[in-house]
């Protein structure tokens, strides 16, 4: 068995067996001086996207066409899910045929620019610097991915997932989580006034908005009380990266007329990608009581 096939098989086994409940993530402990930040150019791995996704080669951009695993495929368990992934990936790839060159981007530049921009306006990030070395205040390592998830009508939002890691000044891992940003704009992938029209203008603008908001959220996360974050347990309902709405358990950290900041606790296999700080458009979120899932 090829190594990549074996890895997919192991991931599918985990998906089918479910995963343990996770806890809402603790604050980012990088509030000291002289923190370095490194933004990696790693491409997404098999655990970074759901079944049926397609990653544009040599990029950090993922796309998925809405698809459910059929009863027949599900009846074959692991082999069925692997078959669903293969056929789903092919359908997802067709969504971006002819426009992969517009969407296929590395995202480090957007986040590095956001860090410089936000650092100028923040005392906490005033001494953050983009370096590969570890500073006196430790090091933040970010790995960003962009995800386009159109619905059955072809309209899709851009979602940014950022895997985040904090190393102390001795190089020891002290913290890890994700920051997830869902943009409010919705466009078709192709055609007039789409994500890829006008050389991908809407896409690039959303990447810039999202990277700026995530870096700001990182700063807010280092001092939640000052940022006005006040955790309240809740279950929310939203479509996230799937065509079907799903429930996510965790804590609402802050809410406004524009957005909801939600600390997702994860739990189910489809929710593990959402474990961490989710920045969601208010209009896309239905807030339920913690008892709603029972």
N, C-alpha and C positions, 0 to 999 in steps of 0.2 A: 504493500500500500504506500502511495506517495506521501511524503511528510505533510503536505498541505491538506490532502484528503483526510489523513489521520487527525490532524488538528481540527478540521471541520467536524469530523465524527465526534471527537471529544466534546466540542462546544455544543453540538446538538444533544448529546447525552445529558449535559448540564441543563439545557433548555427544557428537555422533556421531563427531567426529574424535578424542576423548579429550583429555587435558590432560597437560602435562609433570609429571614427578615433582617434588614439593615436598620441602622439608627440614623437620624438626621445628623448631618456632618457638623463637627465642631468648628469654631472660628479659625480662620487662617492665622497662624501665629507669627506672621512676618511684619510686626509693627515696630521693629527696632531700626536703628540707622544702618546704612551701608549694606542694604540687601541687594544682591544681584539677581537678575532675571534672565533666564534663557528660554527662547521660544524655538522648539524643535521643528524640523521639517519632516518628521516621520510620517509615512503614509498610513492610512487606517489598517488595523489588523482585523482578523475575523471576529474578535469580541467587541469591536467598536461599531457594529451596525447590525440591524435586524435581518432576518431571513429574506432573501430575494433582493438584497441591495447590490448596486453596482458602483464600484469606485473608479472614477476616471483615472486612467493610468498616469503615473508621475505627478499626482496631485493629492490634495487633502479634501477633495470634494466627492460626496457620495449622493446617489440618487436612488429612489425606490418608487416603482410603480405599485399602487395599491393592489394587494393580492392576498387572498385567504388560502390557507392550506385546505385542500378538498378532503372530504370524508375518506375517499379512496387513498389519498396520499397519507392521511393521518393514520389509517389502518395499518400501514407498513412501518409505523414508528420511525426509527432513525433513518432508514432508507427512504421513507416517504418524505421526511422533512428535508433530507439532502436533495431529493429530486425536486421538491418545491423550491429550494434555494437556487438550484441550477436553472430551472425554467423561469423563475422570478427574476433572476439576474439578467437573463437574456432579454426579457420584456423591459426591464429597467434600462438596460443599455440602449434599447431602441428609442427610448424617450429623449435621449441626448444625441442621437445620430445626426451628424452634421454640425453640431454646436459644441462638441467636446473641447475644441480649442478656445472657446469663449469662457467656458465654465471651469476648465481644468487649471486650478491655481494652487500655489503654495500660499499659506496664510500668515507666515511669520512676519512679513513686512507690515501687514495691517496691525498686528498686535504690538510690534515694536514701536510703530508710530503712535499707537494709542497710549503706550506706557510713557513715552516722552511727553505727550500732550497732557495726560492726567497728572504726571509728576510735577509739572510746572504749577499746578493749582492745588497741590496737596502737601501738607507738612509731613504726613506719613510717608508718602512716596518721593519726597523731595530728594532723598539720597539713593533711590533705586537706580540701578544702572544695568544696561544690557551687556552682560559679560558671561563667559563660560566658566569663569572661576567662581569660587565661593567667597562671599564677602564676610565681614565681621558679624553682620546680622543674619547670615545664612543665605540660602539661595532658593528661588522659586523656579520650578521647571514647568513650562506649559507646552502642551501638545494639542493644537487646535484642529478641528475638522468642521467642514461646512456640509450641511445636509439639506437637500431639496426633496420635499415629500409632497407631491401633488395629490389631490383627492381624485375621486372618480370622474370629476368634470375637468381635470387637468390643471386646476388652480392650486398653487402650492406656496407655502411659506418657506423662508430660509431659517434654518436652525443651526446655531453654532454650538458645538460641544467642545469644551476645553478640559482635557485631563490635566490635573494640577497636582504638583508635588512640592513639598517644602523640605529642604535639607537644612539642618542646623550648621553652625560654622565648623563643625567637625566632620561634616559630610554625611551625617546619620539622618535617615528618613524619620521625620517626626509627624508628618501629616500628608494625607492625599485625599482628593475628592474630584468633583467635576463642577464646572460652571456651564450652564445651558441657557442660551438666549434664543428666544423665538421672535423673529421680526414680525411687525404688524402688517407689512405689505403682502399682497397676494397677486401673483402673476402666473400666466402660462409659461412653460419653459421655452416654447418657440412662438414665433409669429410677431405681429405688430404689438408694440407696447408690452413686451414679455421680459422675462429674466435675461434673455440673450439678445434682445433688440438693442440697436445703437451701441454695438460692441460691448454689451453686457453692463450698461450704465446702471440699471436698477440693482443688478447683482452686486456690483462693486460698492454702490452706496450702502446697501444693506450690510455688506461685510464690514465697512467702515463704522456704521452705526453700532453693529453688534460688538465689534472688538472694543470700541470705546466704552460701551455700557458694561461689558464684562470686566474690563480693567477697573472701572469705577466700582463695580460690585465687589471686586477683590479688596479694594481699599475699605469699603464699608464693612466687609467681613472681618477685617483686622480689629475693628472697634465697633461692634454692633450697637452698643448703647448710644454712642455719639451719633451714629447713623440713623438712629430711630428705629432700629430693628427690635421688635418685641415678639418673640415666638408664641404662637397660639396653635395648639394641635388642631388639625383639620384634615379632611379628605377633599380633594378637588377632582373635578371631572373636566377633561380636555382631550382633544384629538392627538396632541403632541405630534409624534412623527408617524402615527398610524392613521389610516383612513377611518377607523372606528374609535369613538371616544373611549377612554379608559380612566379608571380611578387610580389616584396616586395618594398615598398616605404620607403625612409629614407635618410640617409646621409652616403656617403663614408668618413670614417675618415682617412684611410691610405691604400695605395695599394703598393704591391711589386710584384715581379715575382712569389713569393711563396703563398701569401695570400692576402685576402681583409678583412679589418676590416670595418664592416658596422653597422651603428646604425639604426636598424629597427624600423620604426614608427608604424608597425602593421596596422590595419584597418579592414580587413576581418576576419571572424571567424577562418579560417585556419592559418591566419598570427599572431594571438594573442600570440601564443607560441614563436614567433620569435621577440617579442617586446623587444629590448635591444641590447646589443653589440654582433654581430655575427662575429665569426672568421672563415672564409671560405677559402678553397683551391682556388687559383686563377683560376685554370683550370675548376672549376665547376661553375663559375659565368660569366654571360653575362651582361655587363653594358649597360643600356639603358638610354635615355634622360628622364627627368621628364615628358615630354609630351607624352611619348610612350604609356601610359595607356589610353589616351583620344581618 
